[in-house]
Amino acid sequence: MDYRKILGLAVMVMVVQGCASMSGQECMVADWQAIGYEDGVRGSTADRIGNHRKACAKHGIAPDLKAYQTGREAGLREFCQPENGYNLGVRGASYSGVCPADLDVDFYAAYSDGKRLYSLRSSVSQVETQIRSKERRLNDIEDEVTQAGVRMISEESTPEERVALLTKTKHLAEEYGTLEEELDNLRIERAKRRQELSEYEATQARL
């Protein structure tokens, strides 16, 4: 039986809007097997029924737990496919261990592959973010040094101010040198991480 086809309009509204929005009428007409199925295909954990129970309790209605569990188990068997596990991992989402034992091994293996790809991509992105930040700081230092130089040769600057500007310029130059060294190391690290990502993506493409 395809429970998705028998899911009524009221149930669809409930699923999309969230169980907290269920009215008394929606709780009364709810197809709990269909709701369980929809929760299952989303990979929802077993405690999801608690949210439904809380919403309907306000209206003096209790969910049909047996029907819900039957539907959820059917939905989980659709959710717990390797392709879904891989896509879950690639998004960096967490896996709550909801899959049945006979499906969990393949699902988790695919999830781990996807999570590895996510981690490698994130690793490259983190280094690139650091590089951009330091490059911006280098540009800022160049501007500050230029402004200090202009001020030092200005007729309006005092001897004391020129000494202070000279000291500031020296410190900026030291920071600039440190940043350049850090950037060199980060660019090397970025190249390594990109290579690792590229190699891993190649292995995934062959699967």
Helices and strands as residue ranges (DSSP letters): H 9-17, G 19-21, H 24-29, H 32-41, H 48-57, H 65-79, H 82-90, H 101-152, H 159-205
